Amino acid sequence: MRQGFFDKFVERLDRLDAPVVEAHIAELARERGFLETLFQSIDEGLLVVGEGLRLLYANHAAERMVGFAAEEWRGRSLARHLRDWGVEGLLRRQAGGWERVETREVELAYPERRVVRFYARPVELNGRTELLLILRDVTRERAAEESALADERLAAVKTLAAGVAHEIGNPLNALTIHLQLLTRELRGVGDASLRASLGALAAVAEREVARLDGILRRFLAAIRPAKPNLVRGNVCDVLDATLGLLEADLAQREIALERSAPRAVPDVFLDAQQLEQVFFNLIRNAMDAVPNGGRIGVTVTADDAWVNVSVLDNGAGIPAAMLGRIFDPYVTTKEKGNGLGLMIVRRIVQAHGGTITCASHEGEGTCFTVSLPRAERRVRALGASEREAAR
């Protein structure tokens, strides 16, 4: 709306004929309608709040991001929706003549988990200074950045592992060769008792060298997992096999296992051996987190696109400062852990086209959720209310 034109129009209002006034008002209404359509069509959210976080204006994008209906909340305080945004502090700063743009990011859990970056600056409305918030959903950007960082860390671990494998592998090969030579030389020892004694010692050394070689090969295979051989299957079958391996340990420690799954679980494309490794690690971690007599829940759910497997425990939980790095290499809450298990788990899940998330509260427990894409994703028509919300 052209401010200069509007001011002149108001000044000359008493000197204009009724038809002229009607024509100008119609033009102003058209311009206002155009601007409103423009604001409601952009992907960025627009919020204008006043004293006490009273809502003055919000477009559809802001409603979707924050989770409220503008018609219902206009004129009311948005304190419950903007909690922990620090907006009240920005409003108080306006009294001191604050004019610069403030940029912040917040993580929202409702109406869905997302990261929102907002720009805040004061605006003059009707002689009062209010606060304009421009919201932008940066969830995908943050996820891409975290994935890139995870790939960089994994590359560093791979480089380190390759170096370790080379430095350890060569001496192991030399030891193997010389132990074989030693065993051959022992055949010429005349004293049968001494020959048998030294032969037994050499055999022990050979077995231990072979064990170290096996550990090294498994370690390299774990951080550089083979490409999954994906076939159509059901995650419940893999869970059954995994729980069968852990059944004795669960019983011995008197850990109660609560399992929940719908009757019909959609198929996914999976590598049963690799996915069993994922579930084994998650359930074993849950067992290590709970005391004897604790509880572990394994829940399977499905929606139109994903099959979700959640492993929940009532253990000590993960410290908040560590939660964001729990999938990083060498980050662990265990005294004797190496911090590679969850990194390997995430790489396997990603190779299946899925995602893994972690939610935890200290003193309450932890929940890991693996989401795998359905073999056949359902397509359903949106209802009228859903279509309106998606606009």
ABEGO torsion letter per residue (X at the ends): XBAAAAAAAAAAAAABBAAAAAAAAAAAAAAAAAAAAAAAABABBBBBBBBGGBBABBBAAAAAAAGBBAAAABGBBAAAAABGAGAAAAAAAAAAGBABBBBBBBBBAOABBBBBBBBBBBBBBGGBBBBBBBBBBAAAAAAAAAAAAAAAAAAAAAAAAAAAAAAAAAAAAAAAAAAAAAAAAAAABABAAAAAAAAAAAAAAAAAAAAAAAAAAAAAAAABBBBBBBBBBBAAAAAAAAAAAAAAAAAAAGBBBBBBBBABBBBBBBBAAAAAAAAAAAAAAAAAABBBGBBBBBBBBBBAABBBBBBBBABAEBBAAAAAAAABBGBBABAABAGAAAAAAAAAAAAAGBBBBBBBBBGAEBBBBBBBBBABBBBBBBBAAAAAAAX
